[in-house]
């Protein structure tokens, strides 16, 4: 039987603070090459270098590449300068070593002078690992005691700096970031006004404000900000279990009041937190406000200033119904710099207009399948009713609509709606699903890294280096996901009247496809409002409002625009 050719993987790792003297990359590299050649008699080798990566976990690019190539049988040996170069975590090392044995790969440490190809070498390895783990835990305990002592003196222990502050290298402590501080004040004041984290979240998103890491807002993010006493100058440490777990007992907390510059007054902090406490204990809390269905939420844009409209609940009508009211962001939050916009409209006016206009469009599509319509015919059909008596539509918009009607395949959909089976299912795309799994894995890796950092098992430098690498990887995965999604939506039918057909499915089932005026107020009493919201969100892409409460333009889901002219 032919003897297997020896080939060694020479693994080198240094964390940034160790890139000096004997632990430097060049030194390790030359030592391992010499050891492989002259001690192990291995001429065939490959070097894998991870510079600036911690040994606390295996999230290292060259390590991962090396293990992948071991799994295909490329190497017979792994050679390292010291055992802690490959791993400083007993669990990770044990898992790796079990895998090496499975693929018949020997592990060699030049510094500790053992080779697991022998029974004695394997026994020595296990003894060293146990004591290495013990040393790591003792070190962690010592570091933990030091960090508690530092916190009792009001010193910063390296946690992520909260929004509103920047870390000062000079003071070794966070200092106020003036621009971000305005966002914090805005969050507290807005929550005090609306008493809803959902409303605060929506307003932040509409206004284009980002989180500390330039991400999206969640209600939990906003809750964490409102609950954080750091904003009133209080430094709280040892509050939760490692990794952001459950709260510790109060006698374990370290609370340092007036420790740094505050952004929020204590009065406002107490008032807003009292509101949050009340919401959390009240049955349903502000459920009525946050769970209210706004049919046109996110669809309305101001033609005057370009801002989006914010949806809120109007006062109750005589029958108890509370309609939505939509106001321009600058109507609600305008200031002396931006000015104060006048754009606003209520559901009682917007709802009848949009629903009847859609109903007229459905009839126009139905009539146009069997009759050659002119632009005048089309105008008469879609502007039928008192709501549209003083309105005209741009001639080019009517022509575009006729082009779509005349190019439609004419399939009957008024009494039975069938999903288009030709539209590809994105969830069945194997590449897409694989990327989603990769994305989830990297996100968990980032979260795990953060927990390790918070409990003191990562230096700030190691943490930032590894985190940056993971974020780069995450961004690449997200870019690939977006490319697949773009290709999917590009191939999904859109420049036709599918959006009208989907609307027909809902409306016909409720006998709304007749030649009569649709009583919107009656409609919302007999139809599940969620279903009606689905209808509107399915067929309408954007509604542009003028500041005189008139609809300037409707853009449909397929890109068709109808610009309105008022007499």
C-alpha positions in Angstrom: 0.0 0.0 0.0 1.4 3.4 -1.0 2.4 5.6 1.9 0.4 8.8 2.2 2.4 11.9 1.2 3.1 14.2 4.2 1.8 17.8 4.0 1.7 20.2 6.8 -0.6 23.2 7.5 1.4 25.8 9.4 -1.0 27.9 11.4 0.1 31.3 12.7 -2.0 33.7 14.7 -1.3 36.9 16.6 -3.6 39.3 18.3 -2.6 42.9 17.6 -1.0 43.5 21.0 1.2 40.4 20.5 2.8 41.4 17.2 6.2 41.9 18.7 9.3 40.0 19.4 9.1 36.2 19.4 5.3 36.1 18.9 5.5 38.1 15.7 4.3 36.7 12.4 7.7 36.6 10.7 9.3 34.8 13.7 6.5 32.2 13.9 6.6 31.7 10.2 10.3 30.9 10.0 10.3 28.8 13.1 7.4 26.6 11.8 9.0 26.2 8.4 12.3 25.0 10.0 10.5 22.7 12.4 8.4 21.1 9.6 11.5 20.6 7.4 14.1 19.5 10.0 12.1 18.0 12.9 9.2 16.4 11.0 10.9 15.9 7.7 8.0 17.5 5.8 9.0 19.5 2.7 5.4 20.1 1.5 3.6 22.7 3.6 1.3 25.7 3.4 1.1 28.7 5.7 -2.2 30.1 7.1 -1.9 33.4 8.9 -4.6 35.2 10.9 -3.2 38.6 12.0 -5.2 40.6 14.6 -7.6 37.8 15.6 -8.4 36.6 19.1 -8.0 32.9 20.0 -11.2 33.0 22.1 -13.3 31.7 19.1 -12.8 30.2 15.7 -14.2 33.1 13.7 -11.0 33.6 11.7 -10.8 33.5 7.9 -7.6 31.5 7.5 -8.4 29.1 10.2 -11.8 28.4 8.6 -10.0 27.9 5.2 -7.5 25.5 6.7 -10.2 23.4 8.4 -12.2 23.2 5.1 -9.1 21.9 3.3 -8.4 19.4 6.1 -11.9 18.0 5.6 -11.0 17.1 2.0 -7.9 15.3 3.0 -5.3 17.8 1.9 -3.1 17.8 5.1 -1.6 15.2 7.4 -0.3 17.6 10.1 -1.2 20.9 11.7 1.8 22.7 13.1 1.6 25.7 15.5 4.1 27.7 17.5 2.1 27.3 20.8 -1.2 25.7 21.5 -2.9 29.0 22.3 -2.1 30.1 18.8 -4.8 27.8 17.5 -7.3 28.2 20.3 -7.6 29.6 23.8 -11.1 28.0 24.3 -11.2 24.4 25.6 -14.5 23.6 24.0 -13.5 24.9 20.6 -10.1 23.1 20.7 -11.7 19.8 21.8 -14.2 20.0 18.9 -11.3 20.8 16.5 -9.2 18.0 17.8 -12.0 15.4 17.5 -12.3 16.5 13.9 -8.5 16.2 13.3 -8.6 12.6 14.6 -11.5 11.8 12.3 -9.4 12.9 9.3 -6.2 11.3 10.7 -4.4 14.6 11.1 -1.6 15.0 13.7 -1.5 18.1 15.8 2.0 19.4 16.6 3.0 22.3 18.9 6.6 23.4 18.5 6.9 25.3 21.7 5.3 22.7 24.0 7.2 19.9 22.2 4.4 17.4 21.7 3.1 15.5 18.7 -0.3 13.8 18.9 0.7 11.2 16.5 2.0 9.4 19.6 0.0 8.3 22.7 2.2 10.3 25.1 1.9 13.5 22.9 -1.9 13.2 23.0 -2.0 12.7 26.8 0.3 15.8 27.3 -2.0 17.8 25.0 -5.1 17.1 27.2 -3.2 17.9 30.4 -2.1 21.3 28.9 -5.6 22.1 27.7 -7.1 21.6 31.2 -4.6 23.9 32.8 -4.9 26.4 30.0 -8.6 26.6 30.6 -8.1 26.9 34.3 -5.7 29.8 33.8 -8.2 31.5 31.4 -11.0 31.3 34.0 -8.8 32.6 36.8 -7.8 35.4 34.6 -11.4 36.2 33.8 -12.2 36.3 37.5 -9.3 38.7 38.2 -10.4 40.9 35.3 -14.0 40.8 36.5 -12.8 42.0 40.0 -10.8 44.8 38.4 -13.7 46.0 36.3 -16.0 46.1 39.3 -13.4 48.2 41.1 -13.1 50.5 38.1 -16.9 50.9 37.9 -17.1 51.8 41.6 -14.8 54.7 40.8 -17.0 55.8 37.9 -14.5 54.6 35.3 -15.5 53.3 31.9 -15.2 49.5 31.3 -15.3 49.4 27.5 -19.0 48.7 26.8 -20.5 49.9 23.5 -21.0 53.6 23.7 -24.7 54.5 23.7 -26.3 56.8 21.1 -25.8 60.4 22.0 -22.2 59.9 23.1 -18.7 59.4 21.6 -15.8 57.8 23.3 -13.0 60.2 24.3 -9.5 58.9 24.1 -8.3 61.8 26.3 -10.9 61.3 29.1 -11.2 57.5 28.6 -14.9 58.0 28.9 -17.9 58.8 26.7 -18.7 62.5 26.0 -21.8 64.1 24.5 -22.2 64.0 20.7 -24.2 67.2 20.1 -26.0 65.9 16.9 -26.9 62.5 18.4 -28.0 64.1 21.6 -30.7 65.9 19.7 -32.0 62.5 18.5 -32.1 61.3 22.1 -34.1 64.4 23.1 -36.4 63.9 20.2 -37.1 60.3 21.2 -37.9 61.2 24.8 -40.1 64.1 23.8 -41.9 62.2 21.0 -42.6 59.3 23.4 -44.0 61.7 26.0 -46.4 63.0 23.3 -47.5 59.8 21.6 -46.9 57.3 24.5 -46.0 54.6 21.9 -42.7 53.2 20.9 -44.2 52.2 17.6 -45.1 55.8 16.8 -41.6 56.9 17.8 -40.1 54.2 15.5 -42.3 55.2 12.6 -41.5 58.9 12.9 -37.7 58.2 13.2 -37.9 56.1 10.0 -39.9 58.6 8.1 -37.5 61.4 9.0 -34.5 59.3 7.9 -32.8 59.2 11.3 -30.5 56.2 11.8 -29.3 54.3 14.8 -25.8 54.5 16.2 -24.6 51.8 13.8 -26.6 53.4 10.9 -29.2 50.6 11.1 -33.0 50.4 11.4 -35.0 51.2 14.5 -37.0 48.7 16.5 -39.4 49.3 19.4 -36.9 47.5 21.7 -34.1 49.9 20.7 -36.3 52.8 21.6 -37.4 51.1 24.9 -33.7 50.5 25.8 -32.9 54.1 25.2 -35.8 55.4 27.4 -34.9 52.9 30.2 -31.2 53.8 30.1 -30.2 56.0 33.1 -27.0 56.9 31.3 -28.9 59.7 29.7 -29.4 61.5 33.1 -25.7 61.1 34.0 -26.0 57.8 35.9 -23.4 55.1 35.2 -25.0 51.7 35.9 -22.7 48.6 35.9 -23.1 44.9 36.7 -26.8 45.2 36.0 -27.4 42.1 34.0 -25.9 38.6 33.6 -23.2 38.1 31.1 -24.3 38.5 27.5 -27.2 40.7 28.2 -29.1 38.1 30.2 -31.6 38.5 33.1 -31.2 41.3 35.7 -29.0 40.6 38.7 -30.1 41.3 42.2 -30.1 45.0 43.1 -27.5 44.6 45.7 -25.1 43.5 43.0 -25.6 46.6 40.8 -23.1 49.4 40.8 -24.9 52.8 40.5 -22.8 56.0 40.1 -25.1 59.1 39.9 -24.1 62.4 38.3 -21.0 60.6 36.9 -21.0 62.3 33.5 -22.8 65.0 31.5 -26.5 64.2 31.1 -28.6 64.7 27.9 -32.0 64.3 29.5 -33.3 66.0 32.6 -34.2 63.7 35.5 -37.8 65.1 35.5 -38.3 64.2 31.8 -36.7 60.8 32.3 -38.9 59.9 35.3 -42.0 61.2 33.6 -41.4 59.2 30.4 -40.5 56.0 32.3 -43.6 56.4 34.4 -45.6 56.4 31.1 -43.8 53.3 30.0 -44.5 51.6 33.3 -48.2 52.4 33.1 -48.4 51.1 29.5 -46.7 47.8 30.5 -49.2 47.2 33.4 -52.4 48.4 31.8 -54.5 45.7 30.1 -53.9 46.3 26.4 -51.8 49.4 27.2 -52.0 51.8 24.2 -53.2 49.0 22.0 -55.8 51.1 20.5 -53.3 53.6 19.3 -50.5 51.2 18.2 -52.8 48.5 16.7 -55.1 50.9 14.8 -55.1 50.1 11.1 -54.1 53.0 8.9 -55.1 52.1 5.4 -52.8 54.6 3.7 -49.9 54.4 6.2 -46.5 54.9 4.4 -48.1 55.8 1.1 -48.6 59.5 1.3 -45.9 62.0 0.3 -46.1 65.8 0.5 -45.9 67.5 -3.0 -44.8 70.8 -1.3 -41.8 69.7 0.8 -41.2 66.1 -0.2 -41.7 64.7 3.4 -43.8 61.6 4.2 -47.1 61.8 6.0 -47.4 60.5 9.6 -50.6 58.6 10.5 -52.4 59.1 13.8 -55.8 58.4 15.2 -58.4 61.2 15.0 -61.1 61.7 17.6 -64.1 59.3 17.7 -67.2 60.0 15.5 -70.8 59.7 16.8 -70.9 56.0 16.0 -67.7 55.3 17.9 -65.4 54.9 14.9 -62.0 56.6 15.1 -60.7 57.4 11.6 -57.1 57.9 10.7 -55.7 61.4 10.1 -52.5 61.9 8.0 -50.2 64.9 8.4 -47.0 65.9 6.7 -44.0 65.3 8.9 -43.2 69.0 8.8 -46.8 69.8 9.8 -46.1 67.9 13.0 -42.4 68.5 13.5 -41.6 71.6 11.5 -39.3 74.1 13.1 -37.9 77.6 12.4 -35.3 76.1 10.1 -37.4 73.8 8.0 -40.6 75.8 8.2 -44.0 74.3 9.1 -45.9 72.6 6.2 -49.7 72.7 6.0 -50.2 69.3 4.4 -52.9 67.1 6.1 -55.9 65.0 5.2 -58.3 62.8 7.0 -59.4 59.3 6.2 -63.0 60.5 5.9 -62.0 62.5 2.8 -59.1 60.4 1.4 -60.8 57.0 1.8 -63.8 57.7 -0.4 -61.7 59.3 -3.1 -59.2 56.5 -3.4 -61.7 53.6 -3.1 -64.1 55.1 -5.7 -61.3 55.9 -8.0 -60.0 52.3 -7.9 -63.6 51.1 -8.4 -63.8 53.3 -11.5 -60.5 52.0 -12.8 -61.8 48.4 -12.4 -64.8 49.2 -14.5 -62.7 50.9 -17.1 -60.5 47.8 -17.4 -63.6 45.7 -17.7 -65.2 47.8 -20.4 -61.9 48.3 -22.2 -61.5 44.5 -22.8 -64.6 44.5 -25.0 -64.6 48.0 -26.5 -62.0 50.3 -28.0 -62.0 53.2 -25.7 -60.8 56.7 -26.5 -59.1 58.9 -24.0 -62.4 60.8 -23.6 -64.3 57.6 -22.9 -61.7 56.6 -20.3 -61.8 60.0 -18.7 -65.6 59.8 -18.4 -65.4 56.3 -16.7 -62.7 56.9 -14.2 -63.9 60.4 -13.2 -67.5 59.3 -12.7 -69.1 60.6 -9.5 -69.4 63.9 -7.6 -66.1 63.3 -5.9 -64.3 63.9 -9.3 -66.6 66.5 -10.9 -64.0 69.3 -10.7 -61.0 67.2 -11.7 -59.3 66.3 -14.9 -56.4 64.0 -15.7 -53.4 64.7 -17.8 -53.9 63.5 -21.4 -50.6 61.5 -21.5 -51.6 59.6 -18.3 -54.9 58.6 -20.0 -53.0 57.4 -23.1 -50.6 55.3 -20.9 -53.6 53.7 -19.2 -55.2 52.9 -22.6 -52.0 51.3 -23.8 -52.0 49.0 -20.7 -55.7 48.1 -21.1 -55.2 47.3 -24.8 -52.1 45.2 -24.1 -53.8 43.2 -21.3 -54.5 39.6 -21.9 -58.1 39.9 -21.1 -58.3 37.0 -18.6 -61.5 37.0 -16.6 -60.8 37.6 -13.0 -63.9 39.3 -11.7 -65.5 36.2 -10.0 -62.5 34.0 -9.3 -59.0 35.2 -8.5 -56.1 32.8 -9.1 -52.5 33.5 -8.2 -50.2 33.8 -11.2 -48.4 30.4 -11.2 -45.7 31.8 -13.5 -44.3 34.2 -10.9 -41.2 32.6 -9.4 -41.2 31.8 -5.7 -38.2 33.5 -4.1 -38.4 31.2 -1.1 -37.6 28.2 -3.5 -34.4 29.8 -4.7 -31.6 27.6 -3.2 -28.9 30.3 -3.5 -31.2 32.8 -1.8 -32.0 30.4 1.1 -28.3 29.6 1.5 -27.4 33.2 1.7 -30.1 33.8 4.3 -28.7 31.0 6.4 -25.2 32.5 6.0 -26.5 35.9 7.0 -28.2 34.5 10.1 -25.0 32.7 11.1 -22.8 35.8 10.7 -25.4 37.9 12.7 -25.3 35.3 15.5 -21.5 35.4 15.3 -21.5 39.2 15.8 -23.9 38.9 18.7 -21.8 36.2 20.3 -18.7 38.3 19.9 -20.5 41.2 21.5 -21.4 39.1 24.5 -17.7 37.9 24.8 -16.6 41.5 24.8 -19.2 42.6 27.3 -18.1 40.0 29.8 -14.4 40.9 29.4 -13.2 38.0 27.3 -12.2 40.2 24.4 -10.0 43.3 24.3 -11.5 46.3 22.7 -9.0 46.1 19.8 -9.6 42.4 19.2 -13.4 43.0 19.4 -13.3 45.8 16.9 -11.0 44.0 14.4 -13.2 40.8 14.4 -16.4 42.8 14.4 -15.3 44.8 11.3 -14.4 41.6 9.5 -17.8 40.1 10.3 -19.6 43.2 9.2 -17.7 43.3 5.9 -18.7 39.6 5.4 -22.3 40.5 6.3 -22.4 43.4 3.9 -21.2 41.1 1.0 -23.9 38.5 1.8 -26.5 41.2 2.0 -25.4 42.6 -1.4 -25.8 39.1 -3.0 -29.2 38.8 -1.4 -30.3 42.1 -2.8 -29.0 41.2 -6.3 -31.1 38.0 -6.2 -34.2 40.0 -5.0 -33.7 42.6 -7.7 -33.6 39.9 -10.4 -36.6 38.3 -8.9 -38.7 41.4 -8.8 -37.5 42.4 -12.3 -38.9 39.2 -13.6 -42.2 39.5 -11.7 -45.1 40.8 -13.9 -45.6 44.5 -13.1 -46.2 46.5 -16.2 -49.7 45.2 -16.7 -53.0 45.4 -14.9 -52.3 42.7 -12.4 -52.7 45.2 -9.6 -56.2 46.0 -10.9 -57.0 42.3 -11.0 -55.9 41.8 -7.5 -58.0 44.7 -6.4 -61.0 43.2 -8.3 -60.6 40.0 -6.2 -61.2 41.9 -3.0 -63.9 44.3 -4.3 -66.0 41.8 -6.3 -66.2 39.5 -3.3 -68.0 42.4 -1.5 -70.2 43.4 -4.4 -68.3 46.6 -5.1 -67.8 46.2 -8.8 -71.1 47.7 -9.8 -71.9 51.0 -11.3 -72.8 52.7 -8.0 -71.0 55.1 -5.7 -69.0 53.2 -3.1 -70.1 54.3 0.4 -66.7 54.2 2.1 -68.1 54.8 5.6 -70.5 51.8 5.1 -67.7 49.7 3.5 -65.4 49.9 6.5 -68.2 48.7 8.8 -68.9 45.5 6.8 -65.3 44.6 5.6 -62.4 43.5 7.7 -60.3 46.6 7.7 -57.1 44.5 7.4 -58.4 43.2 4.1 -59.2 46.7 2.9 -55.7 47.8 3.9 -54.2 44.9 1.9 -56.2 46.1 -1.1 -54.9 49.7 -0.8 -51.3 48.6 -0.1 -51.4 46.1 -3.0 -52.5 48.5 -5.7 -51.2 51.9 -4.6 -47.5 52.8 -4.6 -47.7 56.5 -3.7 -50.2 59.2 -3.1 -49.0 62.8 -3.5 -50.8 65.4 -1.5 -51.0 69.2 -1.9 -51.1 71.4 1.2 -54.7 72.4 0.3 -55.9 68.9 1.1 -56.2 67.9 -2.6 -54.6 64.8 -4.1 -51.9 65.8 -6.6 -51.1 62.5 -8.1 -51.6 58.7 -7.6 -48.8 56.3 -8.6 -50.1 52.7 -8.9 -48.1 49.6 -8.1 -47.2 49.0 -11.8 -45.7 52.4 -12.1 -48.7 54.0 -13.9 -49.2 57.6 -12.8 -52.4 59.7 -12.8 -51.8 63.4 -12.3 -54.9 65.4 -11.4 -55.8 68.8 -12.7 -58.2 70.9 -10.6 -60.5 73.5 -12.2 
